[in-house]
Amino acid sequence: MEYFINIGILFCIYAMLALSLNMVVGLSGLVSLAHAAFYGIGAYAVAILMTAQGFNFWGAMCVGMLLNGITAFIVGKILSKFKGDYYAIVSAGLSVIVFSVLLNFKSLTKGPLGIYGIGKPAIAGFHFYSSASFLALAFLFVVLFYALFVLIDKSSFGRALKSLREDEVLTVSLGYKTTKYKSLIFTLSAIMAGVAGSFFASYIAFIDPTSFQLAEGIFFFTMITVGGLSSAFGSVVGAALLLTLPEALRFLGLPYETAAQLQQLIYGALLVLMMAFRPQGLFGKFRV
Amino acid sequence: MKKLILILGCVLALAACDNKKEETQEKPVVKIGAILPLTGGGAVLGASLKAGTLAAIEDKEKKNLKYHYEAIFEDNQQQPAKSATAANKLIASDKVNVLLTFTTGSGRVIAPIAQNAGLLNLVATLEDENAEPMGQTTFWQGPTLQSYQRILINALKKRGVKKLALLAAHVGVACAGTEHLTKLLAKKGMDVQVECFNPSDRDFRLPIQKYVKEGYEYFYLQFFPPQTDIVVRQLYEQNILPQHIFGSGIDTGADISLFENINHVGGNSGTPEFIDRLMNEYHIDNVYMAASAYDLVSLAVDAFENAEDIKNIDEITAYIKEHATRKCLSGECKLFPNGFIANEAEWRTYINGKPIPLKE
């Protein structure tokens, strides 16, 4: 049971990331690869503030969200001048910068040695030490993020985002300030990724820069592409699928000499098949 | 869509099938769950630790034991975060009695999981002997950072090295340990230049050329694969002789033939017979930390054999605390109060593909 609870917690963290990333990529059509950076900033804010400064989880998480908000607002302003592939490249650049800072700013982040002993959240004296209670808390945030996604999707703000996704020139001609919209959704998405990072740091209790590389950002992008762009449900399904599939492969009973290598081959082949048969993702409403 | 659901369904159904072999053993089974880097750049190290684990079980099973011992291997792709799900799977599904992993990062991720489950957690790693404990049920074994540095400084002093370019990777203690090492070398009158590289860096030619131009004849390397092999190849390209290359972690490289005559400090690799056995029976070229894995698994087996109740973690850890300081395959092992079992580091080289200790 403990195993499934732990898978559940990771699912919640990935679902938060997928929902937040799908707001930028799915609703707005902006191919962002910067998500690993915001995930990392959120995680490190909690790790540093809780272990070195005596903050509680919530205070540290709020600082992480604020930090992400400021970073994303500034970067978002720069990014909003780019489109398509260029947007993806510049956003990937941010991921590389943040990873390098986490790796090299040793006095603050402890570099490759990582930070350990990160605490769990508490509310009114109740500590979320048990995996089940931590899962319940993380799930609550997934529900909140899901509701926020649906709310934005159906709002005039969401319609404006989808309009700029379909035709930015037309949207501008209708009087919408598209740079403002792009910057806003990018900032909101980064703040949400920071929350996911906070939960990850607290759950795993040890973080190092390897969890926040550009490759992670591409993995998050794969989750929403498989699940379906512009779909809240697709985001959650994508996160669940990409998390459970490699776990399920552990149970295939492959010979142990080659099990690890075969698992990765099968996983890759399944992703290829999935994209070949269903390029728009399982519940996608839009294709990049 | 239907085809896709069918394919995914097949995979999940296959996974759901009971793959567990029928227990033919009469003896109760003690399962050792090993979480190692079995794919990616660190796979060569994972293979070495796997061989050490299997060799220890094989040797112990030759005796008349109370239990049958079985190892189950899971891949963590050398990422500490991936170790958590692997550990939870091993605990919940395979019902392992012991966890074994590699690197301090993975050890620290698994330590609280093992402690909550009341399981022994063993970690093969190079560490600072004063590092913070990982938890009440975690023991880690490897050479100490301090012994590495002591051996290295003595060896460099004997060779009359005056100018040294220290190249390291930003991985684990490789680069993090250079600061202290540089101070120690400077105290001995050595001019040391340090440069740390990101794990994704592959081209070291320009920095090598720069140091050669500045009169640095000797190079000291602290890398992990695949960087170890790459940097050594690029040093050879610049006509640097193996006798002018030193390192720690050289023995983590994948192509051992590259490291002939390079002097390096490393964890004790065990006896020549043990090395031969790993290379011939387990078909591995690299024996990095295999002896540490062997020692840890052997100690765990002894603890289980001597326990009245193998589920009683206090009894198991008490045995380990009492017996960890001993003569190990990897030299004299000494238990520190933080749970670190230090073994001996050694200064050695490779001759005909085998690690040969050097008497300094």
Interface residues (C-beta under 8 A of the other chain):
Chain A: M1 E2 Y3 F4 N6 I7 L10 S100 L103 N104 K106 G111 P112 L113 G114 Y116 G117 F200 I204 A205 F206 I207 D208 T210 S211 L241 L245 E247 A248 L249 R250 F251 L252 G253 Y256 A259 A260 Q261 Q263 Q264 I266 L270 L273 M274 F277 R278 L282
Chain B: M1 K3 L4 I7 L8 V11 L12 L14 A15 A16 C17 N19 K20 L38 T39 I72 F73 E74 D75 Q78 Q79 P80 A81 A84 T85 A86 N88 K89 I91 A92 S93 T104 G105 R108 V109 P112 A117 E132 H170 V171 G172 V173 A174 C175 A176 C196 N198
